[in-house]
């Protein structure tokens, strides 16, 4: 994969570059400010980008705004936000175009290299990788939409884990159920959400985006 790393802290930026290259991927550019990030996204159009939320010059939300601006110009451009903070409004805006290829992880929740690289690969392929804390923040105070309101409690649990990027096998292990049971739950929730695409990966992304885009 061709990857952009946008992080203002030198040690963390350098560590991310070394980690990514150790897994055989190419870092095509790095950026340390919001404007640099947007310019690099436009110029390199990487397979996926790792972007911090708070970057110079104002240390507020420049990184996330750069990601949003780039995806507005280049629909579906894969972006993984890696932050210490959950910016609820902008996280929802990042998901709003419904095109997938998005991730939002909290730095404190990334426990090992393979987990992180797996999230990058999933986002690059057009999937999602959402931190449980981000999911909880997005759904706090949400009113159920038609379709989502018809899901059972178990189907909601399956869909929440799907949003994290877990496979059916991983969801089964987390919920102490068989993989066959999870397959039945996913088929049921796809039907209730009206997600009928033949491509299972695309169905998963569309279901997750419908779930996370509930109005708050």
C-alpha positions as CSV (number, residue, x, y, z in Angstrom):
1,X,0.0,0.0,0.0
2,X,1.0,3.6,-0.6
3,X,0.4,5.4,2.7
4,X,0.5,9.0,3.9
5,X,1.3,9.7,7.6
6,X,0.1,13.0,9.0
7,X,1.1,13.6,12.6
8,X,2.8,16.7,14.1
9,X,4.7,14.9,16.9
10,X,8.1,13.8,15.4
11,X,8.6,10.7,17.5
12,X,5.1,9.4,16.8
13,X,5.3,10.2,13.1
14,X,8.7,8.5,12.8
15,X,7.5,5.5,14.7
16,X,4.4,5.1,12.4
17,X,6.6,5.4,9.3
18,X,9.0,2.7,10.7
19,X,6.1,0.4,11.6
20,X,4.4,0.7,8.3
21,X,7.6,0.1,6.4
22,X,8.3,-2.9,8.6
23,X,5.1,-4.5,7.3
24,X,6.3,-4.0,3.7
25,X,4.2,-0.9,2.8
26,X,5.4,2.3,1.3
27,X,5.1,5.7,3.0
28,X,4.8,8.1,0.1
29,X,4.7,11.3,2.2
30,X,4.5,12.7,5.7
31,X,2.9,15.9,7.0
32,X,3.1,17.8,10.2
33,X,0.4,20.5,9.7
34,X,-3.2,20.7,8.4
35,X,-2.3,22.5,5.2
36,X,0.6,20.1,4.5
37,X,-1.8,17.2,5.0
38,X,-4.3,18.5,2.5
39,X,-1.7,19.3,-0.1
40,X,-0.1,15.8,0.3
41,X,-3.6,14.1,0.0
42,X,-4.3,16.0,-3.2
43,X,-0.8,15.4,-4.7
44,X,-0.2,11.7,-3.8
45,X,-3.8,10.3,-3.5
46,X,-2.5,7.5,-1.3
47,X,-4.1,4.1,-0.9
48,X,-4.8,5.1,2.7
49,X,-3.7,7.9,5.1
50,X,-3.1,7.9,8.8
51,X,-4.1,11.4,10.0
52,X,-4.1,13.0,13.5
53,X,-7.0,15.2,14.4
54,X,-5.3,18.1,16.1
55,X,-2.4,19.6,14.2
56,X,-0.7,23.0,13.7
57,X,-1.3,25.8,13.1
58,X,-4.1,26.0,15.6
59,X,-3.9,22.5,17.2
60,X,-7.7,22.1,17.0
61,X,-9.1,20.0,14.2
62,X,-6.9,20.8,11.2
63,X,-6.1,17.2,10.4
64,X,-9.7,16.0,10.3
65,X,-10.7,19.1,8.3
66,X,-8.0,18.3,5.8
67,X,-9.3,14.7,5.5
68,X,-12.9,16.0,4.9
69,X,-11.7,18.5,2.3
70,X,-9.7,15.8,0.5
71,X,-12.6,13.3,0.5
72,X,-14.9,16.1,-0.9
73,X,-12.6,16.5,-3.8
74,X,-11.7,12.8,-4.2
75,X,-14.7,10.7,-3.2
76,X,-13.9,7.6,-1.3
77,X,-10.3,8.5,-0.6
78,X,-9.4,6.1,2.2
79,X,-8.6,7.8,5.5
80,X,-7.9,6.4,9.0
81,X,-8.1,9.0,11.8
82,X,-5.8,8.2,14.7
83,X,-6.4,10.6,17.6
84,X,-6.5,11.1,21.3
85,X,-9.9,12.7,21.0
86,X,-13.4,11.9,19.6
87,X,-14.6,14.8,17.5
88,X,-18.3,13.7,17.2
89,X,-19.5,16.2,14.6
90,X,-16.6,15.8,12.2
91,X,-16.5,12.0,12.7
92,X,-20.2,11.9,11.6
93,X,-19.3,14.2,8.7
94,X,-16.5,11.8,7.7
95,X,-19.1,9.0,7.4
96,X,-21.8,11.0,5.8
97,X,-20.9,10.5,2.1
98,X,-21.6,6.8,2.5
99,X,-18.6,5.7,0.4
100,X,-16.7,3.7,3.1
101,X,-12.9,3.7,3.3
102,X,-13.0,5.4,6.7
103,X,-11.6,4.6,10.1
104,X,-11.4,6.4,13.4
105,X,-9.2,4.9,16.2
106,X,-8.2,6.4,19.5
107,X,-4.4,6.1,20.1
108,X,-4.9,4.6,23.5
109,X,-6.9,1.7,22.0
110,X,-4.3,0.5,19.6
111,X,-2.6,-2.4,21.4
112,X,-0.4,-4.0,18.8
113,X,1.1,-3.5,15.4
114,X,-0.9,-6.2,13.6
115,X,-4.1,-4.7,14.8
116,X,-3.2,-1.3,13.5
117,X,-1.9,-2.6,10.1
118,X,-5.1,-4.7,9.8
119,X,-7.2,-1.6,10.3
120,X,-5.2,0.3,7.7
121,X,-5.6,-2.6,5.2
122,X,-9.4,-2.8,5.9
123,X,-9.8,1.0,5.3
124,X,-7.7,0.9,2.1
125,X,-10.0,-1.8,0.8
126,X,-13.0,0.4,1.3
127,X,-14.1,-1.0,4.7
128,X,-14.4,0.6,8.2
129,X,-12.4,0.5,11.3
130,X,-14.1,2.3,14.1
131,X,-13.0,2.5,17.8
132,X,-15.8,1.3,20.2
133,X,-15.5,4.6,22.0
134,X,-16.1,6.5,18.8
135,X,-19.1,4.3,18.0
136,X,-20.5,4.9,21.5
137,X,-20.1,8.7,21.1
138,X,-21.7,8.7,17.6
139,X,-24.7,6.8,18.9
140,X,-25.2,8.7,22.2
141,X,-28.6,10.2,22.1
142,X,-29.4,8.9,18.6
143,X,-33.0,8.2,17.6
144,X,-33.5,4.9,15.8
145,X,-34.2,5.3,12.1
146,X,-36.7,3.1,10.3
147,X,-35.0,-0.3,9.8
148,X,-32.4,0.3,12.5
149,X,-35.3,0.4,15.0
150,X,-36.3,-3.1,13.9
151,X,-33.0,-4.7,14.8
152,X,-33.0,-7.0,17.8
153,X,-30.5,-6.3,20.6
154,X,-28.3,-9.1,19.4
155,X,-28.3,-7.7,15.8
156,X,-27.3,-4.3,17.2
157,X,-24.4,-6.0,19.0
158,X,-23.3,-7.8,15.8
159,X,-23.5,-4.6,13.8
160,X,-21.5,-2.6,16.4
161,X,-18.7,-5.2,16.2
162,X,-19.0,-5.1,12.4
163,X,-18.4,-1.4,12.6
164,X,-15.1,-2.1,14.4
165,X,-14.1,-4.1,11.4
166,X,-14.4,-7.6,12.9
167,X,-15.0,-10.6,10.7
168,X,-17.9,-13.0,11.3
169,X,-15.4,-15.4,13.0
170,X,-14.1,-12.6,15.3
171,X,-17.6,-11.5,16.1
172,X,-18.6,-15.1,17.0
173,X,-15.6,-15.4,19.4
174,X,-16.4,-12.0,21.0
175,X,-20.1,-12.9,21.5
176,X,-19.4,-16.6,22.4
177,X,-21.6,-17.8,19.5
178,X,-21.0,-20.0,16.4
179,X,-20.0,-18.4,13.2
180,X,-23.1,-19.9,11.6
181,X,-25.2,-18.0,14.1
182,X,-23.4,-14.8,13.3
183,X,-24.0,-15.4,9.6
184,X,-27.8,-15.7,10.3
185,X,-27.8,-12.5,12.3
186,X,-25.9,-10.6,9.5
187,X,-28.3,-11.9,6.8
188,X,-31.3,-10.8,9.0
189,X,-30.0,-7.4,9.7
190,X,-29.0,-6.8,6.0
191,X,-32.6,-7.6,5.2
192,X,-34.1,-5.3,7.8
193,X,-31.8,-2.5,6.6
194,X,-32.7,-3.1,2.9
195,X,-29.0,-3.8,2.1
196,X,-29.4,-6.2,-0.9
197,X,-26.1,-5.9,-2.8
198,X,-24.6,-9.2,-3.8
199,X,-21.1,-8.2,-2.7
200,X,-20.9,-9.2,1.0
201,X,-18.1,-6.7,1.7
202,X,-20.1,-3.8,0.2
203,X,-23.2,-4.9,2.2
204,X,-21.2,-4.8,5.4
205,X,-19.9,-1.3,4.7
206,X,-23.4,0.0,3.8
207,X,-24.9,-1.5,6.9
208,X,-22.2,0.0,9.1
209,X,-22.6,3.4,7.6
210,X,-26.4,3.3,8.0
211,X,-25.8,2.4,11.7
212,X,-23.3,5.1,12.4
213,X,-25.2,7.8,10.5
214,X,-28.3,7.6,12.7
215,X,-29.4,11.2,13.5
216,X,-28.4,12.4,16.9
